[in-house]
Amino acid sequence: MSRAEWLASRPRIVAAGSALVHDADHRILMLHSSWKDEWQLPGGTHDEGEDLWQTAVRETFEETGLAMPATPRLLTLDWTTNPEGIAEVRALFQGPRVGGDAPVTLSDEHDQWRMLPLQEWIPSLPPYQARVLTTAVDMLHKGGCTYLKEGEPVG
């Protein structure tokens, strides 16, 4: 088997990088999707040639106009399977710490933004997203990084 044939036989994996943008009062910035009724962290799928940090930097700026910190700090890495059965790896990085009047400039992908404490976000999020966000906020405050599988800490 040639290398090209071997590579073609390998499973497809989708990769994404996102940011946890927060303020001094521990509120979290979420964006409302303009194409479905859903709140999301700034972020998205990687482009060819990017690593996941570069994806988080690019997507956060494109979606909010905010710059990421100079040094990457990974909060969670989640291995999951999307509804189509394709494996996904999602990296969630610490985003910028902003003031309550953050100068957010939304892209066309989002129609509004809010900053709320974690406990106020939980009821409006799907359980999977709430678990990941809860773990990421814990890592933001305690330090470290947690490996997740389907949104649940492993180990």
Rosetta blueprint (number, residue, H / E / L):
1 M L
2 S L
3 R H
4 A H
5 E H
6 W H
7 L H
8 A H
9 S H
10 R L
11 P L
12 R L
13 I E
14 V E
15 A E
16 A E
17 G E
18 S E
19 A E
20 L E
21 V E
22 H E
23 D E
24 A L
25 D L
26 H L
27 R E
28 I E
29 L E
30 M E
31 L E
32 H E
33 S E
34 S L
35 W L
36 K L
37 D L
38 E L
39 W E
40 Q E
41 L L
42 P L
43 G E
44 G E
45 T E
46 H L
47 D L
48 E L
49 G L
50 E L
51 D L
52 L H
53 W H
54 Q H
55 T H
56 A H
57 V H
58 R H
59 E H
60 T H
61 F H
62 E H
63 E H
64 T H
65 G L
66 L L
67 A L
68 M L
69 P L
70 A L
71 T L
72 P L
73 R L
74 L E
75 L E
76 T E
77 L E
78 D E
79 W E
80 T E
81 T E
82 N L
83 P L
84 E L
85 G L
86 I L
87 A E
88 E E
89 V E
90 R E
91 A E
92 L E
93 F E
94 Q E
95 G E
96 P E
97 R E
98 V E
99 G L
100 G L
101 D L
102 A L
103 P L
104 V L
105 T L
106 L L
107 S L
108 D L
109 E L
110 H E
111 D E
112 Q E
113 W E
114 R E
115 M E
116 L E
117 P E
118 L H
119 Q H
120 E H
121 W H
122 I H
123 P H
124 S H
125 L L
126 P L
127 P H
128 Y H
129 Q H
130 A H
131 R H
132 V H
133 L H
134 T H
135 T H
136 A H
137 V H
138 D H
139 M H
140 L H
141 H H
142 K H
143 G L
144 G L
145 C L
146 T E
147 Y E
148 L E
149 K E
150 E L
151 G L
152 E E
153 P E
154 V L
155 G L
